[in-house]
Amino acid sequence: MNIRDIAERAGYGVSTVSRVINGQSNVSDQARERILAVMDACGYEPNTNARYLKMRSPSPVAAFVMGTSNRLFGDILTRIQARFWALGEEVAVTHLEDDANEVQFAIGYQQTRHPKAMLFLGGERTYFREAFG
């Protein structure tokens, strides 16, 4: 199921469905309610990766998470993503191995993807001292 299917079932154009998904205000209440009802009935979840690719101009916030087994980081990351989402921001998450140099990885990431901001969960202070004095 994709945005075109939702548009067809709701009886609206893809652009209108997109505006509803993106929380824009220039949609009638009737259209918004109908589209949201169809999305709910179909169990439709917007594809955040596709949304990011489509809306590339505003870069997401980059989050670098050290290790994959730390449950505390999972809970923190979920809360961070929810807060940024409420502000209309995307968070691109990268999980790194425990022994990775997250600072060097982040520098390369910044040079190619230009995130709005970067945040680190976990990491080695030594790498930060080496990179930033």
Secondary structure, DSSP 4 states (H G I P E B T S, - for coil): --HHHHHHHHTS-HHHHHHHHTT-S-S-HHHHHHHHHHHHHHT----HHHHHHHT-SSPPEEEEEE-S--HHHHHHHHHHHHHHHHTT--EEEEEE-TTS-HHHHHHHHHHHH--S-EEEES--HHHHHHHH-
